[in-house]
């Protein structure tokens, strides 16, 4: 037999061609001129040469599929079956694209089939042709379709109408359910249907242990079928005698509800199950206009949009959560009886579907999560870049190809750093600045903007730390003033200086190097923690104002890092600390992922403890305070001896790893 396919290189098509080749036939596949390489790769997959799978150059959007007259003459009277699979199956595609492909494409395929004098025209429609019909939609129903407001539903319905009213050769119509991956391999070519919720399940798995029950939705019944069932049924029915003019539902006659589907895939992805599922009918007492008014409130729309965008779910998909239609398939069952072709149960092959998605289709696989991909060619400013965390961060940014701007007080050190980073191939620009001087900050901002036009990333790293008990600080109010001057006022001056340019370009990211002490309320660091807490509070307020302007903030509650800043406190030589390179990696992660906060688990635990049991947290911190003494310098005495560290102190510091004492 000879076959002609539109959409033969698509997802369903590539499996159907394989079935048709197994029948010993010759398959003609419509391809565009620029897509012949794709067909050649598929020939290798099928193990078929160009004599068995022949390319027919054309275009779905052109009359008669744009097939050359000579090719039509060659095919005339020699095609037993035309399978029309080409269509837009994307719920998020624009209306014009869907009309062109689904309606006009079907019309053009019919014209070509008539010119070929084909034996039978097989139109692969969709259950979408039923619209949002409330109740059971039979195979002999068509005009009864309801609520065809969505372009996808409308164009699938109208393309089927074209076949019913205009086809001049024998035809058969097939309405598959939501087609997902192969039940034996999991193979799929795109994110669609239930796949839109896989990212949500994955995020829940990362956040919550599997044994924790969660709350979900009940929803309507979604008719999901694997591609191998659709192809097997399509191939079998197409070759059955005496079925012309019929419509066949290639569906699951016992479909699962949305909540059940989510739980099936939660099991497959080792995520928590949704033990409590909320049914929308619970809110039936709320008048529809009130529900609609609430949905249209700006904050609700913003929050909904942000959540859906984060999960990669098109807003239009949500209208199908309470899908109202069920499908009768008695004609399909009649023809397939005795063939052994039936829909496999979803729980049996869901693990394969999930595994294939996570390995091949997860959108995060295709995002450039490298520092180079994030900062290459972008202007990144790092303050305090001549030592410690700042220098290690500058090295990473220089190696990643950023346009690196560094600032520090000492010109000689700046020159040394520039020479080092330029040897690494960095594009480095150094400007001398005392960030505790507001005039210097303003000059720095103006110089950077004059020379570079804008700033994409600002890393507020320059800072001052003072370790001294309050009892030793009663006559040292200047300690609080100078830490606040640099750590808070200097950082805010830079943010306020660069922010107008960031807002103008609708892009900017500020990384503030804060302290774990802000989360633990570290004793002896009252001036330092207060200054960092102030910067945290300012940044939260600014983030709320600029959330819709793509100017974002990340606070890093940095644990103890072995830098020159802590060198005077000799006791830190004996307690666990991060290296500057490890700290710089935290900064790199902040730049790439742009989270609201980066903190150690111990730091987060301390914050939760202070929120839930503040007295307990206070006692723990006081215990550490009494265990670790002030330095000789803080106490105003001179001692050249390195302080002795007891085993109890070492053990306590190891348990409280990274916390300042």
Buried (B, 14 or more C-beta within 10 A) or exposed (E): BBBBBBBBBBBBBBBBBBBBBEEEBBBBBBBBEEBBEEBEEBBEEBEBEEEBBBBBBBBBBBEBBBBEEEBBEBBEEBBBBBBBBBBBBBBEBEEEBBBBBBBBBBBBBBBBBBBBEBBBBBBBBBBBBBBBBEEEBBBEBBEEBBBBEBBBBBBBBBBBBBBBEEBEBBBBBBBBBBBBBBBEBBBBEEBBBBBBBBBBBBEBBEEEEEEEEBEBBBBBBBBBBBBBBBBBBBBBBBBBEEBEEBBBBBBBBEBBBBBBBBBBBBBBBEBBBBEEBBEEEEEEEEEEEEEEEEEEEEEEEEEBEEEBEEBBBBEEBEBBBBBBBBBBBEBBEEBBEEEEBEBBEBBEBBBBBBBBBBEEBBEEEEEEEEBBEBBBEBBBBBBBBBBBBBBBBBBBBBBBBBBBBBBBBEEEBBEBBBEBBEEEEBBBBBBBBBBBBBEBBBBBBEBBBEEBEBBBBBBBBBBBBBBBBEEBBEEBEEBBEBBBBBBBBBBBBBBBBBBEBBBEBEBBBBBBBBBBBBBBBBBBBBBBBBBBBBBBEBBEEBBEEBEEBBBBBBBBBBBBBBBEBBEEBBBBEBBBBBEBBBBBBBBBBBBBEBBEBBBBEBBBBBBEBBEEEEEEBBEBBEEBBEEBBBBBBBBEEEEEEEBEBEEEBEEBBEEBBBBBB
